[in-house]
Amino acid sequence: MAVWSFVLGLVGLLVFNLVLGPVALTLAALALRRNTTRRARAALGLTLGAADLIVLAALATTDHTLSWSLAT
């Protein structure tokens, strides 16, 4: 679960941050609660899941959109 939370948090920075951010947070919290041996990976998943939601909030407030846009 720790590895999946890290992977989903990392992917969530680019796509589907509305869905993948909370999933990464949940998986990381479950992995930490179950005393995983990969605590650092779970902590990174927790951090990236939170970053996903922060990026979502920043995009929603600045562009009034929920996705990345490279075009001007």
Buried (B, 14 or more C-beta within 10 A) or exposed (E): BBBBBBBBBBBBBEEBBBEBBBBBBBBBBBBBEEEBEBEEBBBBBBBBBBBBBEBBEEBEEEEEEEEEEEEE
